[in-house]
Amino acid sequence: MRPKAASTAPGDGFFQASLLLLVATGYLAVLATGRLDRGTAVAAGAALVARALVIPGWLRIPLSDPAVRALTIAYIGFYPLDFLYLSKDFLDATVRLVFFLAIMKVLTARTTRDYSYLGVIAFLELLSAAMLSSSVAFFGFLALFLLFAVAARTSYEIQRSGDRAPHRAPAAPLNRRLAALSVALAAGIAALSVGLFFVVPRAAGAYLARMPATGESILGFSEEVALGTIGRVKQLSTPVLRIKILDGPKGVRLRWRGVALERFDGQKWSNPPRTGQVLVSPYGTYVVAGARQRLRPGPRIRYQALREPMDTEAIFLAEIPEVVASVFPRLEWSLTDSIFLPGSRWKPLRYEGTSFLNPARREELGNLAEGYPEPVRAAYLQLPELDPRIPELARYVTETQLTPYWRAAALEHYLRTEFGYTLELPAERSADPLADFLFRRRKGHCEYFASAMAVMLRTLGIPARMVNGFHGGVYNPMTGYQTIRASDAHSWVEAYFPQSGWVTFDPTPPEPAEGTVLGRAWILLDALETYWNDWILQYDVGRQIRLARGLQGRWQRAGDATALWWDAGWQWIEKKTTRLRQNPAQISWFAVVAAGAALLAWAAAKTAPYAALWWRARRVERGAGSAHDCALLYQRAAQRLKRRGVARPGWQTPQEFAAAVAVLGTDSARRRPPSSKQAAMFEEITALYNRARFGGHGEAARQLAGLIRAWEALPW
């Protein structure tokens, strides 16, 4: 038995368009994740365009059912090969399978069963996008999907009912009503869903932030640095961190420390397998600095950080971190003083931190000591085979300096003033990039400067390491967050001194000034992304409790304000009552005013129905009236008959009632039946009402308004 073919009932075109837009929304949601390969993206897009041409009859696609079945069976056989050998990724292979089925159904859908399959495929596309992306763009696609899903479902039900109807209304008014109904229903569902999202108790931490890793990474950071890589990253503007300063100096360009790197092989910096101390805190507050550091006098800053999904487990903290606070179950404190959250790779994070702002280390200015601990010497003085000119240059630059600190400062000054900053480097890699930078090109970007200083410090016997993170950012006045982008990636140096420990040096010259004036569109989009991360992805039980307490406090304050207002109003009434008792002459004046107000209210209540009738009649005459306006005009005409004793029973249609008025007359002996002229006019009113109300005829609606006025003017 062949499935039932698609009908041409009212709403069919609207249904076809809604279903196509539903599938297109799922397609665009996956496309926006960047995980859809080019071939699949082009094929699916072409299929959607072809379907858009099929709906109005501009294109026919000669694909037979046997051909579709053969192609489907062939691709299902290809799917395991794609998963095992081509993509080697279950999710990517499955997404391609879903899109193949979508292409087949989009091109060949002719029956109601095909349309049902298309709806399921569109949902699978959206589900795939949800697994591949955590961006705020997904929320926009979800809202569109909800709108088109409601539109497709309602129009499908109307289409199915229309198949059984003997008479059909014009499609244009119906489509407008369907569109308005779909928007209203989708808005109501969305509002209810948002309310439930914030109200339903969270059983654990932020659910979306705990989803399995999707592989959606933001470029801009790596736990090892090859010379030349950061220059490519700095050409990207993707946000990686958002920082809000909670307490401390504002407007400071901070360094956001990710990892410190100890090994250098001449080409890249890296670390040995991670070892260190596991930090556990039942209260979510982790102290990551020793007592000596936390007792040091100096400026500190407290901040909130939102980290985008990145290919690292590092927690980015400002300058010299001292405290980290969040719902993290545990942290790892590595031997390089870097902080990691196990299992946080590819996931967004939200946390707070307190850091010490690194001032000039005056206590080191005259310190001649070079007695470094053996673990520090072993880890941070190792060097690969170097060009002999590098240690010679280090000695030449620092030959007049007596203390380790001043030697480090001299190298920092030399690199900042004698070399140039650029992102434009030759594509070919040098066999010795550090020597090439120092003695030939003499310009580069931050990892070249940091590597040169760290290596030269080590040749002088001063322990040093390279630090990779971010520096700077752009302030968004709408959110109050500092947005750190991939282009803010930066590397600098930490040198070790016996009295002070690790001290920060930045040998990179200032970058060429770039315009930081942000367009209004960028500010708005960045704000949307920030609120999405903060209130959706990171919405956990702690945030829910704080939100509930805040609402409880506001409700209590509103109740207190209402009570005060009530007391003040009651006191005013008592005061006026006492004054009236003391001055009886004012009572009569008060009574006159009250009587006048009551009379005005009564007059307004009496004239309101007539004013409403006039207003609705004017709307109908202008062609702006709705079906509801026509129904009220008809009810007004029927009300005249009811006052003469001719009332329409609930089971009678308007047409049957008009016939009864003409034939049966009145059912009350105390009142005269309608005249033949009145009965004929009411029959004409009924005919115009049916055409305007159920047929969507604008001219009939305008004639109805004029005839109602004539009906009202008849003598009764």
N, C-alpha and C positions, 0 to 999 in steps of 0.2 A: 504494500500500500504506500503510495507516494505521500510525502508530507504535504500539508496544506500550503498552497502558494500564498505569497504575500498579497494582501488586499489593497484596494484603492479606497478604503473607508476614510471618513474625516480624520485628519491628524496623521495620515500615512506619510506625507512629505516631511512633516515635523518629526515624526518618529525616525525616519531614515536619517535625517540630518542630525538628530540628537545622538543616535547610535554611532554614526560616523565620528562625531566630535568626541564621544566617549572613548572610542578606540584610539583616536588621535591624541587625546590627553594622556592615555597610558603610554603611547609611543613617545611623546615628548618628555614625559617624566623619566623614562629610562634613558632617552637620548641626553638629557641634561646631566646625568651622572657621569658621562664620559666613558662608560664601560661598554657601550655598544659599538661593535666594529663597523668600519665604514661601509662594507658591502651590505650588511644587514640593514643599516640605517638608510641607505639609498633605496634598497629594494622595498622596505616597508613604507618609506615616504612616497615612492612612486605608486605603490598599491593604493594608498589613501587618496592620492590625487586622482587616480583612475576611477576609484569608487565615487568620488565627488562628481565626475563626469557621467557616470552611469546613472545616478539618481535622477537627473532631469532628462535622461534619454539621449544624451549627446554621444554616448559611446557604448558599444556592445563588446563583451569579452567572450570569445568563443572557446570556453574551457568546458569540456564535457565532464560528467561525473566520473566515468572510468579513468580519464586522465588525471583528475584530482586525486582519486584513490591511489593510483599508481605512484604519483609524486609523493604523497603522504607516506606510503609504505616504504618508499626508497629513503626518505629522509629519516624516518624512525630507525631504519637500519644503519644510517650514517651517524646517528646520534652517539652511540657508544664509541665510534672511532674519533669523533670530535672530542668527547670527554677524555678518552684515554691517551690520544696521540697528538691532536691538534692544539686545542686550547689547554688541555690538561687541568681544567678547572670546571668543577661540577656546575657552579652557578652560571658561569659564562655560557657553557654548552646548553644548559637548560633555558636560559634567556633566549638563545638563538632558536631553540626548538619552539618556544612559545611564539616567537615572531614569525617563524615559518608557518605555523598554524594560523596566525593572524592574517598573513598575506593570502593564504589560500581561501580563508573564509571571507575576507574583505572583497576579493575578486569574484567570488562565486555565490555569495549569499542571496538566496531567492525565497526561502521558506521561513516560517516563524521559528522552526527548530534551528536553522542557520543563525538567525538573529539572536536566539538564546545563547548559542555557542559563542557568538561575538561578544556578548556581554560578559561571559565567563572569562574569555581571553583578555578583554580589557582589564578586568579585575586582576588577573595574573600579571599583566604588565605593570600595573600600579604596585602590586605586592613586590615584584622584582625591584622596582625603583626604591621602595621602602627599605629593602635589604641592602641596596647598593649605595644609598646616600642618606646623610643626616642634615642636608642643607635646608635652609628656610624655603628654597624654591620648591621643595617637595610639598610644603603646606599649600602653596598656590595651586599646584597640580591636583592636590587632594580636594581643594574647594571646587575647582572646575569639574573634577570627576563626580563629585557629589551632585552638583547642579545638573550635569548632563545625564547622570543615572536617574535622577528623579524625573527629568523631562522625558527620557526614553520610556520609563515605566508607566507614567501617567498617559502618555500618548499611545502606548501599546494597548492599555486597557480601553481607552476610548475607541481606538481602531477596531479592537475585537468586538466591542458593543455595536459599533457602526456597521459591521458586517450583517447584523440582524435587523437594522433599522430600515424601514421602507423609504423614509425621506431623510435627506442629509443636508445639514446646514453648510453654508459656504465655508471654505477652509480658512480664509484670511482672518476673520474675527476669532475663530476657534484657535488658530495658531497663536494669536496675540494673548488670548486668555491662558492658553497652555504655558506660554513663556512666563507670564506673570505668576501663575500658580507654581511653576517650577522654581522660580526665584524665591518666592515666599516659603515654600516647603523646605528648600535647601538651606535658606537662612535660619529657619526654625530648628532644623536638625543640627546645623552647625552650632547654633547658640546652646542648644541642649547638650551637645557633645563637649563643648568647651567647659560648660558648668560641671558636668560629670567628671571631666579630666581633673579639675582642681579640687573637687569635693571627695571623690572616691578615695578611700584610705590607701596609702602606699605601703605595701608589705615589706619593701626593702628600699634600697637607694634608687636613684634615678633610673627608671627602667630602660629608656632609650640609650642612656650612656652605658648600660651594662650589656647591650646586645653584642653578639659575636662580632669579631673584627670583620670588616667588609672589604678591606684593601683600599679604601678611599683615603689616600694620603695627600697631605698638603706639602709641597716642596718647600724647602727653606731651612732644613736642619738635618744634620747627620751626626752620628756618634763617631765618625772618623772623617778627616778632612784631607783630600788630595789637593795639592797645589793647583789652582785654576778652577776648582769647582764652584766656589762661592760666587765668583764673578758671574757665572751663568744664573745662579739662583737670584742674585740681586737685580736681575732684569724682570722679575716677577712681582706682581702687586697683590698677590693673594694674602688675605689676613691670616695670621698664624696665632696671634695672642691679642687679647683685649684686657687692658689694665685700668682699674679705677683706684685712684689714690684715696685712701680712707683717712689717713692721718700723716702729717709730715709736710715738708716743703713741696709746693706745687711748681710745675713748670721745669723740673729738673730732667735732663736727658739721661735716663738710666741705662745701664747695661744689664741685660737679662741673661744670667748665667745658666747655660745648659749643662755642658760637660767640660771637664778639664782633661787634656790629652797629654800623655807622658812619653809615648814612643814616637820617634821620628826615624824613618828609614831612608831619608833623602828625597822621597817623593810624596809621602803622606804621613799624617799624624794619626795614631790610634792608641788603644788601650789594651792591656792584657785582659783575659777573662775576668769579669767583674767579681770582685770580692769586697767585703766590708762588713758593716754592722747592720743588722735588721732592727728597725725601730718599731715598737708596738705601743700604741696608746689607746686605752679604752675610751678616752674622751676626745680623740681626734686632734689633739694638740701635740706637736712634735718639736722638741728643742733640738736644733741641729747645729748649735755652736757651744763651745766650752764656756765655763764660768768666767774665765779671764776675758774672753771676747765680749760676753754679755755685760760685764761690769765696766767696759771701756767708756769713757765720756765721749760724746759726739752725737751728731744728728742721726736720727733713725726715721724710717718710713714704714707705714703699714698700708697694705694694698690688697685688692682682690683681683684675681687673675682668672680669665677664661681661656683655656688652651684648646685650639682646634685639633681635629684628628691628625696625628703626625706619626711618622715611622720612627718613634722613639718612646722610651719609657721615662725620659728625663722630665723632672719638674723644674720649670724655669723660675728662678728667683733673682731678685735684684741685688746687685753688688755683693755684700757679705751677708748671707742669710743667717738668721738666728732662730726664727720660729716659723713653722708651717702648721696651718690649721685647716682641717677638712674632715670628711667622713671616711677617709682612706683607712682600710683595715690595718695596713702596715706600710712602712717605707724602708728603702735601703739607702744607707749612707756609705758611699764608696770611699776607697782610700784616696781618691782624688778630690774629696770633699764635694762630690756631685750627689744630688738627691734623685732617686728613682722610685717610681711606683710600679711594682711588678704587675704585668697584665694590662697596662694602660696603653699599649701600642695601638695606633689607629683610632683611639677613642677620645672624645672631647672630655675635658676636665675642668672643674671649678674648685678653687682653693684660695686661701688667704695666706699672707706671709708678712713677716716683719724683718727688715734688713737694716744693717748698719751702713751708712753712706761712707765710702772709703775716702778719708781726708788725706792730706799730706802727712807722711810718717816722719814727723820732726825728730822723734827719738832715734831714728836711724841715721840722721845726717852726719853725726860724728862717731858712729859706732864702727870700730875697726875689726870687730870680731868676725871670724869666718868659721866658727866651730859648728858645723851643721850636723844634725843627727844622721847616723849611718843609713837608716831607711830612706831618708830624703836624698842623701847623696847617691844611693844605689839606683833610685828610680828616676831622678831628675837631673842627673849629670851624664847619662849615657848619650853617645853620639854615633852616627854612622861615619863611614869614611867621607871626609870633607875635602873640598878644594882648599889647599893650604892658604889661599889668599883670605879665606873667611876668618880664621883665628887671627891672622895678621891685621886685618881691618879692625877687629874688635879691640886688639891691644892698642892700635894707633888711635882710635877714637877715645879710649879711656885712659891714655897714658898719664894724664895730669890729675886724675882723680884718685883719692886715697882710700875711700870707703866703698864697700859693695853697693850701697844705695846710690852714691853719686855716679858710680860706673853705669848702673842701670839707667839712671836719669840721663846720662850723657848719650848712651845708645838710643834711648827713646827720642831725644832731641835731634840727634843726627838723622835718624830715619824720617822724622816728621818734616825736617827742613831741607834735606838734600835730595829727596826722592819725590816723585810725582805720583798722584793717584789716577788710575784709569781702569775702566772695565774692558777696554778694547785691547785684547792681547792676541798674539798670533795663534792660529789654530794648531800648528805643529807643536808637539811637546818636546822640551829640551831634555837631554840626558841628565843634566844637573840643573833643575829649575831654580834652585836657590842661588847658585853662582851666576846663572844667567841674569837673574833679577838684580843682584848686587853690583855686577861689574859690566853688564852690557846694556840691558834695557833701562834700568834705574827707574822703573815705574811699574805699578801693578795695583792689586787691590788687597784687602785687609789680611788675607791669610799669608801673603808673601811678606808683608811687614811684620806680622806677629811671628812667623816662622824665623825670619832673619834675626829678630831680637832675641827670641828664646834660644836659638842655636848659639849666637854669639855670647850670650850670658853663660851658657854652659861651657863654652871654650875658656871663659874667664874663671871657671870654678864656682859660679853662682847658680844654685838650683833654679830651674825655670820650667814652666809648662805653658802650653797654648790652651786657651779657653775658647770654646765655640758657643755662640748664643745670638742675641739680638741687641740692637742699640738704637735708641730714638723712638720713632713712631709719630703718628698724627693724631691730634686731639679731635674727638667728635663732640661738639657742644650739645647735641641732642641726647646723647646717652651718658655723657660724663666719663666715657672710657677713652683711654689712649689706645689706638689701634696700631698694633705692630704687624707689619707686612713682611712677606718673604724678602722683599728688597731691603729690609732692615737687618738682614743677616750680617753678623760681624764676628771677627776673631780678634782677641787681644792676648796679653801676656800677664802671667802671675809669676813673680819672683819671690824666693824665700829668703827671709832675714832672721837671724837668731832671736832677736827680741820681739819682733812684731809678727812673725809668721809670714803668710802669703800676702803680698802687696800687688795691687793692680797697676799695670802700665799699658798705655795704648799708643804704639808707635805709628799708627796709620795717620797720614795727613788728613785734614778735613776734606770731605767729599765736596765736589762742585755743588754750589747752592742750587736747589731745585725748588720750583714753586710748590708750596704746601697748601695753597688755597683750594679747598675742596668744593666741588660743585654740590648743589642742593640734592641732586639725585644720588650722588655717592653717599652723602651724609644719611639720607633716608634709607638707602639699601643697607648700609653698614649698621644703622640702628635696628632695622628689622632682623638682621642676622644676629645681632647681639641679644635682642630680647628672645629670639628663638632659642639660642643656646642657653640663656640664663633661666628662662621660665618654662621651657619645654624639655630640652635634652637633659638639663641638670635639675629638673624638678623632682626632688626626693622627699622623704618623710620629714626631714628637718625643715626644708622650705615650707612644706605644707603646715607643719605645726606653727612656724613663725607667722605664716599668712593667717591662720585661724586666730592666733592670739592678737594679731594686728586688727583683724575685722571685729573681734570681740571688744577690743579697746575702743574702736571707733563707734560701735553700736552702743556701748555704755556711755561714751561722751555725748552721742546724739540723744540718748534717753535722758541724760542729765540736763542737756540744753532744752529739751522739750518740757521737762518738769519745771525748769526755771521760767520758761516762756508761759507755761500754764499758770504758774503762781503769779507772775507779773500781770497776766490778763485778768485773773480773778481779783487781784488787788485793785486793778483799775475799775472793774465793775462795782466792787464794794465801795470804792471812793465816789464813783458817780452816783450810786444809789443813795449814799449818805447825803450827798449834796442836793439831790432831788428832794429828799425828805426835809431838808432844812429850808428849801425854797420851793413851796408848792406851786408857784406861778410857772415854774419851768416844766412841771409835769404835763400841763396842757400842750405846751409847745412840743414836747417830746412825743406826745400821743399823735399830734398832727403829722409830724415827720414820719413816724412809724406807719400810720395809716396810708400816707402817700406812697411810701415804699412798697407796702403790701398791694396797693392798687396798681402800681406799675408792674409788679411781678405778675399779678393776675392778668393784666392786659397783654403782657409779653407771652404768657402761656397760651392765651386764647388766639393770638395772632400768629404764633410761630408756625402752626401747620399750614396756614394760608401762605405765609412767606416762603416756607419750604416748597410748597407746591408750585408757587410762581418761579422760584429759583430753578427747580428741576425742569419745569416746562421751558424756561429760557435755555437751559443746557441742551435739552433735546432739540429745540429749534435750531440751535447753532451747530448741531451735528456732533456735539461733545458728550451727549448723554450716554449712559450705560444701560444695560438690560435691566438693572435694578431700578433706574429712574423710570423706565417704561412700566415696570410692574407697579410702582407706587402710584403712577398716574392712573393706571387701570383700577387699582384698588379704590382710589378716590372716586372714580366714576361709579363703581359698584356700591360704594357707601351711600350714594344718593338713593339708589334703589332700595337699599336695606331700610332706610328711614321711611320709605313708603310701604314697607312690609314684604318686599321681595328680596329674600336673602339667598345667597348661593350656598348650597350644601357642600361639604368638604369633598364629597365623592364626584362632584360634577366638574367637567372641564369648562374653561371659559366659553368655548363654542356651544356646548350643551346648555349652559346657563343662558346664553343669548337667545337660543331657540326657545327655551322655557319662558323667558320674558315676553317674547312675541306671542306665544300660544296660550300659556296658562294664565297670565295676568297675575293679579295679586292673590295672596293667600290669607289676607286679613279683611274682614268685612268692614272694619272701621276706616279703611283708607281706600282711595280710588286707585284702580290699576293704572299702569303707565299708558300714556296715549300711544297711538300707532306711530306718531312721529318720534316720540321718545324711544319706543322699542326699536324702530329702524335705526335711529342714531346710535343706540347702544350696540346694536348688531354690527354697525360699521366700526365703532370703537373697538369691539372685540376682534374684528378681522385685522385692523391695523395693528392692534397690540400683538396678535400672534405673529404677524409678519415681522414686526420690529423686535419682539422679544426672542423668538425662536428662529427667525430667518435671517436676522442681521441686516435688514433693509433700512438704511439711513433715511430715505425719503419717507417711508412709512412712519418712522419715529417722529419726523418733523410734522407730518400731517396729523399724527395722534395728538401732539401737544395743542395744535390749533383746535381740533375737534373737541378736546376736553374743555377748553375755555368756552366753546359754544354750548356744550352740554351743561356747564355750570350756569350759563346765562339763561337757560330755558326756564319758563315759569313752572313752578311746582305747586 
